[in-house]
Amino acid sequence: MTSDNKTIADGSKKRPASGASDNKNNNQSSLKQSKLSRPPADDKRLGNYIETIKDEKEWFHERVTDVEKESSKYMKIKFLRRIEDFFKATQSHLKVDLAHFLKTGETKLIVASTAATASQRVASIEFDINASKMVYKRDLTAFVDAVKSLFDWKEKGSKVYMAPCFPLLQSSGAGKTKLLHESRCSMAKDDPDVHVILILCTNGKPPPEMSSQNGSIFSETLDVSQFQVGEEGQKKLWEKMVTLVKTEKKKKKVVLLFDEAQHLTSNSDGWHFRCIRWWLRLPDKPNGVNVVCVFAGTTTKLAKYYAEQKQSASSRGASVEYLGGKKLYPPFCQLTTTGLVSRSDGSKFGTVGVRTSDNDNNIVTEFDVATQYGRPLFGRLQLNGKLKDALGNILLRMRGAGQELSLQKYYSLLATRLQMGQVSFDFASELVASGYAHLTHYSQEQPAVAEIAFLPDPVCAWLAMTQMIEDCNLYENVDGISMGCGKPPSVWSEKAIKIYSSALCRPEKGDVGEVAAAFYMLTCGDELRSKQSEELTQLSVPLEDWIAVMEKGKYKTALKTAVKTAEPKASVNFIQVCRNYLRYNLKEIQDSGLLKHWYLAGRASYAYASCHAYDILVPLQYTVNGALHYCPMLVSVKNRVAYSPKQRQAAIEAMEKVFTVANIETGVCMLFLIGLDKASEESSSMSGPFGQGKVVSTTIVVPTADGYGATNLALCSTCGGGEESEVMASHADLALGAQGNLLLRTKKKKGDVSEQLLTGISQGYQEAYDRNRETTMAAKADNTT
């Protein structure tokens, strides 16, 4: 049998031979590691768990020198993560405060309360699965085609692919279970020779609503805790697989759809998952049926387990199997479900400001309507009146428990609203598995690559907004867990700078200026929203008030009468800015109804990368004789040291031309300048009052000392270097007499080392140039004489 088989049989993981020093270290730590491998009997042993962590901390400090303690932060984090994984596996709901450990050396635990841990799931797995049919076929068709292609594995793929299976990977609430259920119905209807079994994976007794007696959509449940690691557990699991396949004797093809398949990887080396994969490779199936599998879950581990080195086929317990395949079938992750509830059930909400029914006093809010344009799970929860109770748990998933946030959690909340850029593979996987990041691409090549996006989701954006409004206490406590109040925007901009400068996130070229502009526009709107509604249910803000806040950089100093509009109800409504790579022209965007869709969804969009005239598109709503209309606001972001009046006019004319070409007569052109050296420059008022049939323009110059720290964010370094590095990289041009302060941006405040260095170098080169010129002129005079 192969070593993959042996690993399944004895539960161990084959590792390459290590040197003597490695063996010594392993021997020293074996006792402590064994502590972490023992599952607890029950939650009453909580005190023992804490003592175990204390022992581990002491053990760590005994074996690491003071120098290593200061320099090996990665080792410490990795060590504590191992402890966290242990408690996660034992369902003890403990978390180690890594930041506190690195700062003080003390182990501090965050313990979730019983009430909180009992309600961690946002909704039951089967919630509203049969409420309505899918209103689109794109994902369903692609998924069914991928499943059907697995049936050719024996004849065409067994020498290339390891087993006839692939994972369905996506974050929670995106519609994985719905897709499995719909595909089950579709395949059973289209091909009478195919039998499809939908299986729920659990790690313990399934909840009552999952039993078939209660009308569960699942055919079977698979409790992984019943199959212990080892030969006996392998035998029982294989018998279970045979039982599943025997349920339909007349069928020639069987599709096994495993939902919540992350439970199959709860063991450190994915023992249950690999055991099923091995069974799929066995040629002798009951009644000769052709069996294929799909594993649906949130963890990319389902796509990472590769074949191991082969061992002798004469080993004890060896079994005949298909051999040769090394590759895994690519995972399926193209769930384009965002906003679909608005197409099927959004009309139930009626109009903003109107009662939901004649029998109650609940008024439809802008937040109610926006929920239908995001993740389908959240839309269905809102339609059933259950979203409000679930919001706390959604926020816990996004940011974790406790007042102190890790830098990764800051990224999760910031990227939900701003789309900051791509992150490492492991971090991307974590954001998908334990957050609401959307997996957009996965490659199994070495090294593996995962790409994510935070898709339009008003619920997640709204929850992130509550954390970014100073002293907002809507979620100060969630199920007994202290969360703290919202932090001021300046804190969030500082964290964004740290995220970029530490290379935790990799933005595209030029994106940081756009992100800073979006951050500034959002935080200005947040100040207005917090004044309009304590519950933050009114998302739109008046156009004139919003521009006034942006001109001054702080709500308290804004002049509300700075902008005059022909229609007092002109407003903008966005709480997140999302990437949009559709190369629609402005006419197509307006005619397709996207402006209204985006406005109601509470979002604006970045333009595609090669769009030359503008960077951000904001939907604008206005009224004429009581009727609602929608038009675009184009925002051109310039992150420059200086921008002359002629350049400003050219930028505005470029946006106006877009309106002219599209034959759109109503809209706004906004030139957004951030990072200018001259702090005294003021924003310009609108070229005229906004109204139907007019394209007006305005220029926003962000004050250098804005109250949110947006300017500092726009000027932050994203390459790990700083001003000094950029100055030295440009020394050749400076030597020719170029003025450094015009060529390079001063990324730090005046008077710091960077500016002194910049000024000193440019002056030094200038002085050298002048001395050389004087010497040359004197020599010429001597020759003439």
Helices and strands as residue ranges (DSSP letters): H 3-10, H 20-36, G 43-45, H 46-62, H 66-71, H 73-89, E 94-96, H 98-104, E 109-111, H 114-118, H 138-149, G 150-152, I 153-157, E 165-169, H 176-190, E 194-202, G 208-210, G 212-214, E 220-223, G 224-226, H 231-245, E 253-259, G 261-265, H 271-281, G 286-288, E 290-297, G 300-303, H 340-344, G 346-349, H 366-370, G 371-373, H 376-383, H 387-399, H 407-418, E 422-423, H 425-433, E 438-443, E 449-453, H 458-467, E 477-478, E 481-482, H 489-501, E 505-506, H 511-532, E 541-542, H 543-552, G 555-557, E 571-572, E 576-579, H 586-591, H 594-601, E 603-606, E 616-624, E 627-639, H 645-662, E 667-674, E 695-701, H 710-714, H 723-729, H 731-735, H 740-743, H 753-784
